[in-house]
Amino acid sequence: MRHSARLKEMVPRALLLAALWGGLVLAGCGSSPMAATPPQAPEVGTITVAPERIVLTTELPGRTSPFLVAEIRPQVSGLIQKRLFEEGSDVKAGRVLYEIDPASFQAALNNANAALGRAEAYLPSIRSRASRYEELLADKAVSQQDYDDAAAALKQAEADIEYWKASVETARIQLGYTNITAPISGRIGRSGVTTGAIVTAYQPVPLATIQQLDPIYLDVPQSTSEMLRLKRRLEEGLLNSNGKNHSKVSIILEDGTAYPLEGTFQFRDVTVDPTTGSVLLRVIVPNPEGILLPGMFVRAILKEGESAQAILVPQQSVSRDPKGNPMALVIDEAGKVGQRKLVLDRAVGGRWLVADGLAAGDRVIVEGIQKVRPGMTVKAVPFDDGREKGAGPGAPVEPAPKSN
């Protein structure tokens, strides 16, 4: 009985405590700020698209080649008596490089001179005889045959003199060839022969090679597709090629450093290489210090033209769909997020050059892309890309590979 009475007393107390605890919980939930404040729109960093004036460039690999090349070969056969240059030195045009033993050629010249003198000694006597026979023929003192023989002898003597004059000149030329001279000015390489070597006229192996290195050529292959694309953009007015120093070419050396002097675009070849599908661009580069050597691999930065309405956006504002197509998120006037498909031309420094998909005045989301989706309402704040003030929109930009 005592147990039943105690149980009856405890039940009302438990119900009272439960009611008090439930009221406190309900009161706490009703006063929670989360229940009273609606969710805020996410904050994103944006930029407003504005056209810029930039100079578009293309970076292409190329190799250097000498401005002039002369392979030194003997024009007469003989023994090399002297080598009169230092390998690897600069030589002037007309300088004697090798001497061939001239003894036999001097003897041939002397022989020709002697034969010419003998022919000239006979000429007065033969000319006098022909003249007398002509006078006697008028008086019928000699026969016509005698006169014809005398006239023929005179012509033969005169022809012999001309022959030996030519022989003397030939022998003089051959003697002059014993001094092998430099046909051009430039830097001479190693010698293929030494003193005492026997050489032959017009031999296939050159004695040495002279190359003119200042200025020097830079040959740059350009794909025909790139050439046609550039031509089409110029015709459509998207690029202006009448800018200042448009034909100037900057050069990057093999170690990544910039060459201090600019080259000048000379011409584009008219023949396409069928193996590579490219045409050759030739650039003339001043090389007073001899830094560039033939066969050196360098990169040439060619100016395509100037674009006055270029649309550039930071690279982090462009994402890709599952198929790899570029896209960007933009904000409309109501603050809602929309999606745009883009056509990219190339990377320009840390930004993309947009060919299609954006227009002046569009607000593009750069920061906070991961927390928004198309159709959401967001709060836009200006994005600071941290670019230097000196890098204005008109400054030339570094090239990068084309992206579709």
C-alpha positions in Angstrom: 0.0 0.0 0.0 2.9 2.3 0.9 4.5 1.6 -2.5 1.3 2.4 -4.4 0.9 5.7 -2.6 4.5 6.8 -3.3 4.1 5.9 -7.0 1.0 8.1 -7.2 2.9 11.0 -5.7 5.9 10.7 -8.2 3.8 10.6 -11.4 2.3 14.1 -11.2 5.8 15.5 -10.4 7.3 13.8 -13.5 4.5 15.2 -15.7 5.1 18.7 -14.3 8.8 18.6 -15.0 8.3 17.3 -18.6 5.8 20.1 -19.3 8.2 22.7 -18.0 11.2 21.3 -20.0 9.1 21.2 -23.2 8.1 24.8 -22.7 11.7 25.9 -22.3 12.7 24.1 -25.5 9.8 25.6 -27.5 10.6 29.1 -26.1 14.3 28.6 -27.1 13.4 27.5 -30.7 11.1 30.4 -31.1 13.8 32.9 -30.2 16.5 31.4 -32.5 18.0 33.9 -35.0 18.5 31.2 -37.7 14.7 30.8 -37.8 14.1 34.5 -38.0 16.8 35.5 -40.7 16.4 34.4 -44.4 19.5 32.9 -46.2 21.9 35.5 -47.7 22.9 35.6 -51.5 26.5 34.3 -52.0 29.1 37.0 -52.7 31.2 36.7 -55.9 34.0 38.7 -57.5 33.2 40.0 -61.0 34.8 42.1 -63.7 33.0 44.2 -66.4 34.1 43.3 -69.9 35.6 46.3 -71.8 37.3 46.2 -75.2 41.1 46.8 -75.1 43.7 47.8 -77.7 46.5 45.2 -77.9 49.2 44.0 -80.3 48.8 40.3 -81.0 52.0 38.3 -81.5 52.8 34.8 -82.5 55.8 32.9 -81.1 57.4 30.4 -83.6 60.6 28.3 -83.5 63.3 29.0 -86.1 66.9 28.4 -87.0 69.6 30.8 -88.0 71.5 30.5 -91.3 74.4 32.6 -92.6 73.7 35.7 -94.7 76.4 34.6 -97.3 78.3 31.4 -97.6 81.4 30.7 -99.8 83.1 27.3 -100.0 86.8 27.8 -101.0 87.9 25.4 -103.7 91.1 25.6 -105.9 90.7 26.5 -109.6 94.0 24.9 -110.6 95.8 21.8 -109.4 99.0 21.9 -107.5 100.9 21.7 -104.2 99.8 24.0 -101.3 102.9 26.0 -100.3 101.3 28.2 -97.6 98.2 28.8 -95.6 97.9 32.5 -94.8 94.9 32.7 -92.4 94.1 31.7 -88.8 91.2 29.2 -88.4 88.1 30.8 -86.9 89.2 34.4 -87.7 87.4 37.1 -89.7 88.8 37.7 -93.2 88.2 40.4 -95.7 87.1 39.8 -99.3 90.2 39.6 -101.6 92.6 38.4 -98.9 95.0 35.5 -99.9 94.1 32.4 -98.1 96.3 29.7 -99.7 99.3 29.8 -102.1 99.8 27.0 -104.7 103.3 26.3 -106.1 103.3 28.8 -109.1 106.4 27.4 -110.9 104.7 25.4 -113.6 102.2 28.2 -114.2 104.9 30.8 -114.5 106.7 28.6 -117.0 103.5 28.3 -119.1 103.1 32.1 -119.1 106.7 32.6 -120.2 106.3 30.0 -123.0 103.1 31.8 -124.2 104.9 35.1 -124.2 107.8 33.7 -126.2 105.4 32.2 -128.8 103.6 35.5 -129.1 106.9 37.4 -129.6 107.9 35.0 -132.4 104.5 35.4 -134.2 104.8 39.1 -134.0 108.3 39.0 -135.4 107.2 37.3 -138.6 104.3 39.6 -139.2 106.1 42.6 -140.8 107.9 40.5 -143.4 104.7 38.6 -144.3 102.7 41.9 -144.5 105.4 43.5 -146.8 105.4 40.4 -149.1 101.6 40.5 -149.4 101.7 44.3 -150.2 104.4 43.9 -153.0 102.5 41.0 -154.5 99.4 43.1 -154.7 101.3 45.8 -156.7 102.9 43.3 -159.0 99.6 41.6 -159.6 98.3 44.9 -161.1 101.2 44.8 -163.6 100.7 41.1 -164.3 104.2 40.5 -162.9 103.0 37.7 -160.6 100.3 35.2 -160.9 97.0 35.4 -159.0 98.0 32.2 -157.2 101.2 33.8 -155.8 99.2 36.8 -154.5 96.6 34.6 -152.9 99.3 32.5 -151.1 100.9 35.7 -149.8 97.5 37.1 -148.6 96.7 33.8 -146.9 100.0 33.8 -145.1 99.4 37.3 -143.8 96.0 36.3 -142.4 97.5 33.2 -140.8 100.2 35.3 -139.2 97.7 37.7 -137.8 95.6 34.8 -136.5 98.7 33.3 -134.8 99.3 36.5 -133.0 95.7 36.6 -131.7 96.0 33.0 -130.6 99.1 33.5 -128.6 97.7 36.7 -127.1 94.8 34.5 -125.8 97.3 31.9 -124.6 99.2 34.5 -122.7 96.0 35.8 -121.0 95.0 32.2 -120.1 98.4 31.5 -118.6 98.3 34.7 -116.7 94.8 33.8 -115.3 96.1 30.3 -114.3 99.0 31.8 -112.6 96.7 34.2 -110.7 94.7 31.2 -109.5 97.7 29.9 -107.6 96.8 32.6 -105.0 93.4 31.4 -103.5 91.6 34.5 -102.2 88.5 35.1 -100.1 85.5 35.9 -102.3 83.5 37.4 -99.4 84.1 39.0 -96.1 83.2 36.9 -93.1 84.4 34.3 -90.6 86.4 31.4 -91.9 86.1 27.9 -90.4 88.7 25.2 -90.1 91.0 24.4 -92.9 90.5 21.1 -94.8 94.2 20.9 -95.9 97.6 21.7 -94.6 100.8 22.9 -96.2 102.2 20.3 -98.6 98.9 18.9 -99.6 98.1 18.2 -103.3 94.8 19.8 -104.4 92.9 19.5 -107.7 90.9 22.1 -109.6 87.3 22.3 -108.5 87.6 19.4 -106.2 84.3 18.3 -104.4 85.8 18.8 -100.9 86.2 22.5 -100.0 89.5 23.8 -98.6 87.6 26.0 -96.1 84.2 27.8 -95.7 83.6 31.5 -95.1 80.3 32.6 -93.6 79.0 36.1 -93.2 77.3 36.3 -89.8 76.5 40.0 -89.6 73.7 40.3 -90.4 72.4 36.7 -90.1 69.2 35.1 -91.5 66.5 33.6 -89.2 64.3 31.1 -91.1 60.9 30.5 -89.3 58.4 28.0 -90.6 54.7 29.0 -90.4 51.8 26.6 -90.9 49.6 27.4 -93.9 46.5 27.2 -91.7 47.9 29.9 -89.4 48.8 32.0 -92.5 45.3 31.7 -93.9 43.7 32.6 -90.5 45.9 35.7 -90.2 45.1 36.8 -93.8 41.3 36.3 -93.2 41.4 38.4 -90.0 43.3 41.2 -91.8 40.7 41.2 -94.6 37.8 41.2 -92.1 39.3 44.2 -90.3 39.8 42.4 -87.0 43.5 43.2 -87.2 45.3 46.3 -88.3 48.8 45.7 -89.9 49.6 49.3 -90.5 50.9 49.9 -87.0 54.4 51.2 -86.2 57.3 48.7 -86.3 54.9 45.9 -87.5 57.8 44.3 -89.4 60.1 44.1 -86.3 60.7 40.7 -84.8 61.8 40.0 -81.2 64.0 36.9 -80.6 64.3 34.6 -77.6 67.6 32.6 -77.3 67.9 29.0 -76.5 68.5 29.7 -72.8 65.3 31.7 -72.5 67.0 35.1 -72.5 65.9 37.9 -74.9 68.2 38.8 -77.7 69.1 42.5 -77.4 68.5 43.5 -81.0 65.3 43.2 -83.1 65.2 41.6 -86.5 63.3 42.7 -89.6 60.8 40.6 -91.5 62.1 40.3 -95.1 59.7 38.0 -97.0 57.5 34.9 -97.0 58.4 32.1 -99.3 56.0 31.3 -102.2 56.4 27.5 -101.9 54.7 25.3 -99.3 56.8 22.4 -97.9 54.7 19.3 -98.6 56.2 17.3 -95.7 55.3 19.9 -93.0 52.6 21.9 -94.6 54.3 25.2 -93.8 55.9 28.2 -95.6 59.2 29.8 -94.6 59.4 33.2 -93.2 62.8 34.9 -93.5 64.0 37.5 -91.0 67.3 39.5 -91.1 68.9 40.0 -87.7 71.8 42.2 -86.9 74.6 40.3 -85.2 77.5 42.6 -84.5 78.7 40.7 -81.5 78.5 37.3 -83.1 76.1 35.9 -80.5 74.0 34.1 -83.2 75.7 31.3 -85.0 74.5 29.3 -88.0 72.2 26.4 -87.1 71.2 27.9 -83.7 67.7 27.2 -82.5 65.8 30.3 -81.4 62.2 31.5 -81.0 60.9 34.5 -83.0 58.0 36.7 -81.8 56.2 38.0 -84.8 53.7 40.8 -84.7 50.4 39.8 -86.3 48.7 43.1 -86.0 46.8 45.4 -83.7 43.3 44.7 -82.4 41.4 47.7 -81.1 38.4 45.7 -79.8 40.0 42.8 -78.0 37.9 41.1 -75.2 40.1 39.7 -72.5 39.1 37.9 -69.3 41.1 36.3 -66.5 41.9 32.6 -67.1 40.3 31.6 -63.8 36.9 32.9 -64.9 36.7 30.3 -67.7 35.7 26.7 -66.9 35.1 23.7 -69.1 32.0 21.5 -69.6 32.4 17.6 -69.7 33.1 17.9 -73.4 35.9 20.4 -72.8 34.1 23.4 -74.3 35.0 26.7 -72.6 32.3 28.6 -70.8 31.9 31.5 -68.3 29.3 32.6 -65.7 27.8 36.1 -66.1 25.5 38.1 -64.0 22.5 39.9 -65.5 20.9 43.2 -64.4 18.7 41.3 -61.9 21.7 39.7 -60.2 21.0 36.2 -61.5 23.7 33.9 -62.8 23.8 32.9 -66.4 26.1 30.7 -68.5 27.8 31.6 -71.8 29.6 29.4 -74.2 32.9 30.9 -75.4 35.2 30.7 -78.4 38.7 31.3 -77.3 41.5 32.6 -79.5 44.6 32.3 -77.4 46.0 33.0 -74.0 47.5 36.4 -73.5 49.6 36.5 -70.4 47.2 35.4 -67.6 44.1 36.1 -69.6 42.1 34.6 -72.4 41.4 36.4 -75.6 37.7 35.8 -76.3 36.7 35.5 -80.0 33.0 35.0 -79.4 30.6 34.7 -76.5 31.1 37.9 -74.6 30.4 41.6 -75.3 31.3 44.9 -73.8 29.4 45.5 -70.6 29.0 41.9 -69.5 29.7 41.1 -65.9 31.8 37.9 -65.6 32.2 36.0 -62.4 35.9 35.5 -61.6 35.9 34.5 -57.9 33.4 32.3 -56.2 32.5 30.2 -59.2 32.4 27.0 -57.2 29.6 28.1 -54.9 27.1 29.4 -57.6 25.0 27.8 -60.2 23.1 29.2 -63.2 19.8 30.7 -62.1 21.0 31.7 -58.6 20.9 35.2 -57.3 24.2 36.5 -56.1 25.8 39.6 -54.7 28.5 41.0 -57.1 31.6 42.8 -55.8 34.5 44.1 -58.0 37.3 41.7 -58.5 40.9 43.0 -58.2 43.1 41.0 -60.6 46.3 42.7 -59.2 47.6 43.6 -62.6 50.2 46.4 -62.7 49.0 49.8 -63.8 51.8 50.1 -66.3 50.5 47.2 -68.3 47.9 49.2 -70.0 45.5 47.8 -72.7 47.7 49.2 -75.5 50.8 47.4 -74.4 52.1 44.4 -76.4 51.3 41.1 -74.9 53.1 37.8 -74.7 52.0 35.1 -77.1 50.7 31.7 -76.1 49.4 28.6 -77.9 46.1 28.9 -79.6 43.1 27.3 -77.8 39.7 26.4 -79.3 
